[in-house]
Amino acid sequence: MKNWITGLSLSVAVLIVGCGKLDEVKQAAENMKELGKAAENIQEKTDANNARREERRRRGDTLAMPYQEMQKYLPESLAGYTAKDPTGSTMNMAGMSYSNAERTYTKAGADGSEEYVTVTLLDYNATADLYTGMTALWGANISMEDQNGYSKSYDAGVKDVAGWEHYDKNGKNSELTLAMGGRFILTVKANNQSNNDQTKSIARSMKLSDLAAK
């Protein structure tokens, strides 16, 4: 009886929505499936990141990497740009450890304005909740676009690396952010760009797999 009622209800629903609406219902169902897959993917990556953190704790690796070590992963130079001295800092306190390293590269634009690329590396080894909150959706194949620009997930093609790219059409600003190994976050920003190709190229030139394996 229960199956019969269910079948009848489905038949009535189909009749009510009509042929024109049925496609919309099917599409909504497919969207729900994709959302379910995305949620499963997020959970899998969160579990994997937690497992890596536990392994680091067992090794005694509970603090952020000193900023001097992180600076070694920043590009020494970029073609056509002048590299400024790298900067950075490390903070350790009860229950928290945080490091950042940054380097900026500049050149004169065709119109005399300054063009720049800034590469920033952050270590969230001891601030796992903050890392997860920032990066959870990056690998979920999300994309958004309007007349001002676009933002979307980015696949760097490197194990344990998830990315997010943003392009500002009006300002011609490019930004790429990569989450690596449940620990590091790399951001590459550049102005006067027609797309995100340069920021992606700079990120690929760095030792992403080494950072993701830390």
MARFIKE-790085 format. One line per field, with one value per atom (N, C-alpha, C): atom name; x, y, z; residue number from 1. Coordinates in steps of 0.1 Angstrom, whole numbers, plus 5000, padded with zeros to 4 digits. Example, Ala and Ser with C-alpha at 12.3 -4.5 7.8 and 13.67 -1.06 7.14 Angstrom:
site <- [N_CA_C_N_CA_C] .
X <- [5132_5123_5132_5128_5137_5129] .
Y <- [4943_4955_4967_4978_4989_5000] .
Z <- [5078_5078_5078_5071_5071_5079] .
pos <- [1_1_1_2_2_2] .
//
This chain:
site <- [N_CA_C_N_CA_C_N_CA_C_N_CA_C_N_CA_C_N_CA_C_N_CA_C_N_CA_C_N_CA_C_N_CA_C_N_CA_C_N_CA_C_N_CA_C_N_CA_C_N_CA_C_N_CA_C_N_CA_C_N_CA_C_N_CA_C_N_CA_C_N_CA_C_N_CA_C_N_CA_C_N_CA_C_N_CA_C_N_CA_C_N_CA_C_N_CA_C_N_CA_C_N_CA_C_N_CA_C_N_CA_C_N_CA_C_N_CA_C_N_CA_C_N_CA_C_N_CA_C_N_CA_C_N_CA_C_N_CA_C_N_CA_C_N_CA_C_N_CA_C_N_CA_C_N_CA_C_N_CA_C_N_CA_C_N_CA_C_N_CA_C_N_CA_C_N_CA_C_N_CA_C_N_CA_C_N_CA_C_N_CA_C_N_CA_C_N_CA_C_N_CA_C_N_CA_C_N_CA_C_N_CA_C_N_CA_C_N_CA_C_N_CA_C_N_CA_C_N_CA_C_N_CA_C_N_CA_C_N_CA_C_N_CA_C_N_CA_C_N_CA_C_N_CA_C_N_CA_C_N_CA_C_N_CA_C_N_CA_C_N_CA_C_N_CA_C_N_CA_C_N_CA_C_N_CA_C_N_CA_C_N_CA_C_N_CA_C_N_CA_C_N_CA_C_N_CA_C_N_CA_C_N_CA_C_N_CA_C_N_CA_C_N_CA_C_N_CA_C_N_CA_C_N_CA_C_N_CA_C_N_CA_C_N_CA_C_N_CA_C_N_CA_C_N_CA_C_N_CA_C_N_CA_C_N_CA_C_N_CA_C_N_CA_C_N_CA_C_N_CA_C_N_CA_C_N_CA_C_N_CA_C_N_CA_C_N_CA_C_N_CA_C_N_CA_C_N_CA_C_N_CA_C_N_CA_C_N_CA_C_N_CA_C_N_CA_C_N_CA_C_N_CA_C_N_CA_C_N_CA_C_N_CA_C_N_CA_C_N_CA_C_N_CA_C_N_CA_C_N_CA_C_N_CA_C_N_CA_C_N_CA_C_N_CA_C_N_CA_C_N_CA_C_N_CA_C_N_CA_C_N_CA_C_N_CA_C_N_CA_C_N_CA_C_N_CA_C_N_CA_C_N_CA_C_N_CA_C_N_CA_C_N_CA_C_N_CA_C_N_CA_C_N_CA_C_N_CA_C_N_CA_C_N_CA_C_N_CA_C_N_CA_C_N_CA_C_N_CA_C_N_CA_C_N_CA_C_N_CA_C_N_CA_C_N_CA_C_N_CA_C_N_CA_C_N_CA_C_N_CA_C_N_CA_C_N_CA_C_N_CA_C_N_CA_C_N_CA_C_N_CA_C_N_CA_C_N_CA_C_N_CA_C_N_CA_C_N_CA_C_N_CA_C_N_CA_C_N_CA_C_N_CA_C_N_CA_C_N_CA_C_N_CA_C_N_CA_C_N_CA_C_N_CA_C_N_CA_C_N_CA_C_N_CA_C_N_CA_C_N_CA_C_N_CA_C_N_CA_C_N_CA_C_N_CA_C_N_CA_C_N_CA_C_N_CA_C_N_CA_C_N_CA_C_N_CA_C_N_CA_C_N_CA_C_N_CA_C_N_CA_C_N_CA_C_N_CA_C_N_CA_C_N_CA_C_N_CA_C] .
X <- [5008_5000_5009_5019_5028_5034_5039_5045_5035_5023_5012_5009_5008_5006_5017_5029_5041_5041_5038_5038_5027_5015_5004_5008_5014_5018_5028_5038_5047_5040_5031_5023_5016_5009_5002_5011_5023_5033_5037_5039_5043_5032_5020_5009_5007_5010_5008_5019_5031_5042_5042_5036_5035_5048_5047_5059_5070_5065_5074_5082_5075_5081_5090_5087_5094_5109_5113_5127_5134_5126_5132_5133_5124_5124_5136_5138_5150_5163_5163_5176_5178_5168_5169_5174_5169_5174_5189_5193_5207_5216_5210_5218_5220_5209_5210_5220_5221_5231_5245_5247_5260_5264_5254_5257_5261_5254_5257_5272_5275_5289_5299_5296_5305_5307_5296_5296_5305_5304_5312_5326_5329_5343_5349_5341_5346_5349_5340_5342_5355_5357_5369_5381_5382_5393_5396_5385_5386_5392_5387_5392_5407_5410_5424_5433_5429_5437_5438_5427_5428_5438_5438_5448_5462_5464_5478_5482_5473_5476_5480_5472_5475_5489_5492_5506_5517_5514_5524_5526_5515_5515_5523_5521_5529_5544_5547_5561_5567_5558_5562_5562_5556_5555_5542_5542_5530_5530_5541_5543_5543_5541_5542_5557_5560_5574_5579_5591_5597_5596_5594_5592_5604_5616_5629_5629_5624_5623_5613_5602_5591_5595_5604_5609_5616_5622_5630_5621_5608_5599_5594_5596_5592_5601_5596_5605_5616_5628_5639_5638_5632_5630_5618_5613_5603_5607_5606_5611_5604_5612_5607_5605_5605_5602_5615_5615_5625_5620_5628_5623_5627_5618_5621_5625_5631_5635_5623_5624_5612_5610_5597_5594_5587_5585_5578_5577_5570_5569_5564_5567_5563_5557_5546_5540_5537_5542_5538_5533_5522_5516_5508_5503_5496_5484_5485_5474_5473_5483_5483_5497_5499_5512_5509_5516_5513_5525_5527_5538_5534_5540_5538_5551_5552_5563_5558_5564_5559_5570_5568_5577_5570_5574_5567_5577_5572_5580_5574_5582_5576_5583_5576_5582_5573_5579_5572_5563_5550_5541_5543_5536_5538_5533_5524_5519_5526_5537_5545_5540_5529_5524_5532_5531_5538_5530_5536_5529_5536_5528_5534_5528_5536_5532_5535_5526_5529_5526_5536_5534_5535_5525_5524_5522_5529_5528_5525_5514_5510_5510_5514_5514_5503_5493_5482_5483_5496_5498_5490_5490_5485_5471_5465_5452_5444_5441_5434_5420_5413_5399_5398_5407_5407_5410_5420_5423_5411_5405_5393_5382_5379_5369_5371_5384_5387_5387_5390_5393_5383_5373_5365_5358_5354_5346_5355_5368_5376_5376_5375_5376_5363_5352_5339_5334_5343_5339_5328_5330_5321_5326_5317_5320_5310_5314_5305_5311_5302_5307_5296_5300_5291_5299_5293_5300_5313_5315_5327_5338_5335_5346_5341_5350_5346_5355_5349_5356_5352_5362_5359_5369_5366_5375_5386_5398_5410_5417_5419_5426_5440_5450_5464_5470_5463_5469_5480_5480_5489_5482_5487_5481_5480_5468_5466_5467_5464_5463_5450_5443_5430_5431_5425_5427_5414_5416_5405_5410_5405_5409_5399_5404_5395_5401_5392_5397_5387_5393_5385_5386_5375_5375_5378_5372_5373_5387_5392_5406_5417_5414_5424_5433_5427_5435_5433_5444_5443_5447_5440_5444_5441_5451_5451_5455_5447_5449_5449_5459_5460_5462_5454_5455_5463_5473_5482_5484_5480_5483_5477_5466_5459_5467_5476_5485_5488_5493_5498_5488_5488_5480_5489_5489_5497_5488_5491_5483_5493_5489_5496_5487_5491_5483_5491_5484_5491_5481_5486_5477_5480_5472_5473_5474_5464_5464_5452_5453_5441_5434_5440_5434_5443_5441_5448_5460_5464_5474_5488_5491_5504_5505_5494_5494_5495_5488_5488_5502_5509_5522_5532_5531_5540_5538_5525_5523_5528_5527_5532_5547_5554_5568_5574_5565_5569_5568_5574_5574_5561_5550_5537_5537_5542_5541_5549_5560_5569_5561_5555_5547_5535_5528_5516_5520_5533_5537_5542_5543_5549_5540] .
Y <- [4988_5000_5013_5012_5024_5027_5017_5019_5024_5019_5023_5038_5042_5056_5065_5060_5068_5069_5058_5059_5068_5068_5077_5091_5094_5108_5113_5104_5109_5111_5103_5105_5118_5121_5133_5145_5144_5155_5158_5147_5149_5156_5152_5158_5173_5176_5190_5199_5194_5203_5205_5195_5196_5194_5193_5190_5201_5213_5224_5225_5222_5223_5211_5200_5187_5188_5195_5197_5205_5215_5223_5214_5205_5196_5187_5182_5173_5180_5192_5200_5203_5206_5208_5196_5184_5172_5169_5172_5171_5180_5193_5202_5198_5191_5186_5175_5167_5156_5162_5173_5179_5185_5191_5197_5186_5174_5163_5159_5158_5154_5164_5177_5187_5186_5184_5182_5171_5159_5148_5151_5158_5162_5170_5180_5189_5181_5172_5164_5155_5149_5141_5149_5161_5169_5174_5177_5181_5170_5158_5146_5144_5145_5143_5154_5166_5177_5174_5170_5167_5155_5145_5134_5139_5148_5153_5162_5169_5177_5168_5157_5147_5141_5138_5132_5142_5155_5165_5167_5166_5166_5155_5143_5131_5133_5140_5143_5155_5161_5173_5186_5185_5197_5204_5213_5219_5234_5240_5254_5258_5271_5276_5276_5274_5275_5289_5291_5304_5311_5324_5332_5332_5331_5330_5318_5307_5295_5296_5302_5304_5313_5323_5332_5325_5314_5306_5301_5299_5294_5305_5318_5329_5330_5334_5335_5345_5341_5351_5362_5360_5371_5367_5377_5376_5383_5377_5383_5397_5407_5421_5429_5423_5430_5431_5441_5443_5438_5428_5422_5431_5434_5441_5430_5435_5426_5419_5406_5399_5404_5403_5406_5394_5395_5384_5385_5376_5376_5363_5360_5348_5351_5346_5348_5335_5333_5321_5325_5320_5322_5310_5309_5298_5294_5282_5277_5283_5291_5297_5299_5297_5299_5303_5314_5319_5326_5323_5329_5334_5345_5349_5354_5353_5358_5364_5375_5382_5389_5389_5397_5403_5416_5423_5426_5426_5428_5439_5449_5460_5463_5471_5476_5488_5496_5507_5503_5507_5504_5512_5509_5517_5531_5533_5547_5554_5548_5554_5550_5543_5539_5527_5524_5512_5500_5489_5476_5467_5459_5451_5436_5428_5414_5412_5407_5405_5390_5383_5369_5368_5362_5360_5346_5341_5327_5328_5321_5320_5306_5304_5291_5290_5282_5280_5267_5262_5249_5248_5259_5258_5265_5269_5276_5268_5256_5247_5252_5256_5260_5272_5282_5293_5289_5280_5275_5268_5259_5252_5261_5271_5281_5289_5292_5300_5292_5279_5271_5260_5258_5246_5245_5256_5255_5256_5258_5261_5250_5237_5226_5221_5229_5225_5229_5233_5237_5248_5258_5269_5280_5287_5298_5309_5322_5333_5344_5350_5360_5371_5383_5394_5404_5416_5426_5431_5429_5435_5425_5412_5402_5388_5380_5366_5360_5350_5342_5328_5319_5305_5296_5283_5273_5271_5268_5266_5253_5245_5232_5234_5234_5236_5223_5212_5200_5194_5198_5193_5186_5175_5168_5176_5176_5183_5198_5203_5217_5221_5230_5236_5251_5256_5270_5278_5291_5300_5312_5315_5327_5337_5350_5361_5371_5377_5387_5398_5410_5423_5429_5429_5434_5449_5456_5471_5475_5470_5474_5466_5456_5447_5441_5437_5431_5416_5409_5394_5389_5379_5373_5358_5350_5336_5332_5323_5318_5303_5297_5283_5278_5268_5261_5248_5246_5235_5226_5214_5204_5206_5214_5216_5225_5233_5241_5255_5255_5268_5274_5287_5294_5304_5303_5311_5320_5333_5343_5350_5351_5359_5369_5382_5393_5401_5406_5414_5424_5436_5446_5447_5455_5457_5444_5434_5421_5420_5413_5411_5398_5390_5377_5372_5360_5354_5345_5346_5337_5339_5352_5354_5350_5352_5348_5333_5326_5311_5306_5313_5309_5310_5321_5324_5313_5310_5299_5286_5282_5270_5269_5280_5280_5278_5278_5276_5261_5258_5244_5240_5240_5237_5223_5213_5200_5198_5205_5204_5210_5221_5228_5219_5213_5205_5193_5188_5176_5179_5191_5194_5190] .
Z <- [5000_5000_5000_5008_5009_4996_4989_4976_4966_4966_4957_4959_4972_4975_4970_4972_4968_4953_4946_4931_4926_4932_4928_4931_4942_4945_4935_4931_4921_4907_4904_4892_4892_4903_4904_4903_4910_4909_4895_4888_4874_4866_4868_4861_4865_4877_4882_4876_4876_4872_4856_4849_4835_4828_4815_4807_4808_4808_4808_4822_4833_4846_4849_4843_4846_4844_4834_4831_4842_4848_4859_4871_4874_4885_4884_4872_4869_4871_4867_4868_4883_4890_4905_4912_4907_4913_4910_4898_4894_4903_4904_4912_4927_4932_4946_4947_4936_4936_4936_4928_4927_4940_4947_4960_4970_4969_4978_4975_4962_4959_4964_4963_4968_4983_4990_5005_5009_5001_5004_5002_4991_4987_4998_5003_5013_5026_5030_5042_5040_5029_5026_5028_5022_5023_5037_5044_5058_5067_5065_5072_5069_5056_5052_5059_5059_5065_5080_5086_5101_5103_5095_5096_5095_5085_5084_5096_5102_5114_5125_5127_5137_5135_5123_5120_5123_5121_5124_5139_5146_5161_5166_5161_5166_5163_5153_5150_5158_5166_5174_5166_5154_5145_5148_5159_5163_5161_5158_5156_5141_5138_5124_5121_5108_5103_5105_5109_5111_5097_5098_5085_5077_5083_5075_5066_5071_5063_5052_5055_5045_5034_5037_5026_5015_5019_5009_4998_5000_4990_4981_4984_4976_4964_4952_4940_4942_4938_4939_4930_4918_4909_4899_4893_4883_4870_4859_4846_4844_4842_4839_4852_4863_4876_4885_4893_4903_4917_4922_4935_4947_4956_4968_4978_4989_5000_5006_5009_5015_5029_5034_5047_5053_5067_5073_5088_5095_5109_5114_5126_5133_5147_5150_5163_5170_5182_5190_5203_5207_5220_5224_5236_5241_5232_5226_5218_5204_5200_5186_5181_5168_5162_5148_5143_5130_5124_5111_5104_5090_5085_5072_5066_5053_5045_5032_5028_5016_5009_4995_4987_4976_4973_4962_4951_4939_4927_4919_4914_4907_4894_4886_4873_4869_4860_4855_4843_4844_4833_4821_4810_4798_4799_4808_4811_4822_4827_4838_4852_4853_4866_4871_4883_4889_4888_4882_4882_4892_4898_4909_4909_4915_4919_4933_4941_4955_4958_4964_4967_4982_4988_5003_5007_5016_5021_5036_5040_5054_5059_5071_5078_5089_5087_5097_5104_5106_5113_5126_5134_5147_5148_5137_5137_5127_5129_5120_5117_5127_5124_5115_5116_5107_5093_5092_5078_5072_5079_5074_5070_5078_5075_5063_5060_5048_5035_5036_5024_5021_5029_5028_5014_5008_4996_4983_4985_4973_4963_4968_4958_4954_4955_4953_4939_4930_4916_4916_4924_4924_4915_4908_4900_4901_4900_4901_4891_4884_4874_4872_4871_4867_4859_4857_4848_4854_4867_4874_4874_4873_4874_4877_4880_4884_4895_4902_4912_4910_4911_4909_4915_4917_4922_4911_4916_4906_4910_4900_4902_4897_4907_4903_4898_4898_4893_4902_4915_4924_4936_4940_4951_4964_4970_4983_4982_4970_4968_4962_4968_4963_4961_4951_4948_4946_4946_4944_4936_4925_4917_4915_4915_4913_4903_4895_4885_4885_4887_4887_4874_4866_4852_4852_4861_4861_4864_4875_4879_4873_4865_4859_4870_4881_4892_4892_4894_4894_4908_4913_4926_4925_4929_4930_4944_4950_4964_4964_4970_4970_4985_4988_5001_4999_5008_5006_5018_5017_5027_5041_5041_5054_5063_5057_5065_5059_5047_5040_5031_5031_5021_5013_5000_4991_4984_4984_4976_4967_4954_4944_4938_4940_4935_4924_4914_4904_4898_4895_4889_4874_4867_4853_4845_4848_4841_4833_4821_4813_4817_4825_4830_4842_4846_4857_4853_4840_4835_4843_4845_4851_4866_4873_4887_4888_4879_4879_4875_4866_4862_4873_4880_4892_4902_4905_4915_4911_4898_4893_4894_4894_4894_4908_4918_4932_4936_4947_4952_4959_4951_4957_4964_4957_4962_4974_4975_4988_4999_4997_5008_5012_5002_5005_5013_5012_5019_5033_5037_5050_5061] .
pos <- [1_1_1_2_2_2_3_3_3_4_4_4_5_5_5_6_6_6_7_7_7_8_8_8_9_9_9_10_10_10_11_11_11_12_12_12_13_13_13_14_14_14_15_15_15_16_16_16_17_17_17_18_18_18_19_19_19_20_20_20_21_21_21_22_22_22_23_23_23_24_24_24_25_25_25_26_26_26_27_27_27_28_28_28_29_29_29_30_30_30_31_31_31_32_32_32_33_33_33_34_34_34_35_35_35_36_36_36_37_37_37_38_38_38_39_39_39_40_40_40_41_41_41_42_42_42_43_43_43_44_44_44_45_45_45_46_46_46_47_47_47_48_48_48_49_49_49_50_50_50_51_51_51_52_52_52_53_53_53_54_54_54_55_55_55_56_56_56_57_57_57_58_58_58_59_59_59_60_60_60_61_61_61_62_62_62_63_63_63_64_64_64_65_65_65_66_66_66_67_67_67_68_68_68_69_69_69_70_70_70_71_71_71_72_72_72_73_73_73_74_74_74_75_75_75_76_76_76_77_77_77_78_78_78_79_79_79_80_80_80_81_81_81_82_82_82_83_83_83_84_84_84_85_85_85_86_86_86_87_87_87_88_88_88_89_89_89_90_90_90_91_91_91_92_92_92_93_93_93_94_94_94_95_95_95_96_96_96_97_97_97_98_98_98_99_99_99_100_100_100_101_101_101_102_102_102_103_103_103_104_104_104_105_105_105_106_106_106_107_107_107_108_108_108_109_109_109_110_110_110_111_111_111_112_112_112_113_113_113_114_114_114_115_115_115_116_116_116_117_117_117_118_118_118_119_119_119_120_120_120_121_121_121_122_122_122_123_123_123_124_124_124_125_125_125_126_126_126_127_127_127_128_128_128_129_129_129_130_130_130_131_131_131_132_132_132_133_133_133_134_134_134_135_135_135_136_136_136_137_137_137_138_138_138_139_139_139_140_140_140_141_141_141_142_142_142_143_143_143_144_144_144_145_145_145_146_146_146_147_147_147_148_148_148_149_149_149_150_150_150_151_151_151_152_152_152_153_153_153_154_154_154_155_155_155_156_156_156_157_157_157_158_158_158_159_159_159_160_160_160_161_161_161_162_162_162_163_163_163_164_164_164_165_165_165_166_166_166_167_167_167_168_168_168_169_169_169_170_170_170_171_171_171_172_172_172_173_173_173_174_174_174_175_175_175_176_176_176_177_177_177_178_178_178_179_179_179_180_180_180_181_181_181_182_182_182_183_183_183_184_184_184_185_185_185_186_186_186_187_187_187_188_188_188_189_189_189_190_190_190_191_191_191_192_192_192_193_193_193_194_194_194_195_195_195_196_196_196_197_197_197_198_198_198_199_199_199_200_200_200_201_201_201_202_202_202_203_203_203_204_204_204_205_205_205_206_206_206_207_207_207_208_208_208_209_209_209_210_210_210_211_211_211_212_212_212_213_213_213_214_214_214] .
//
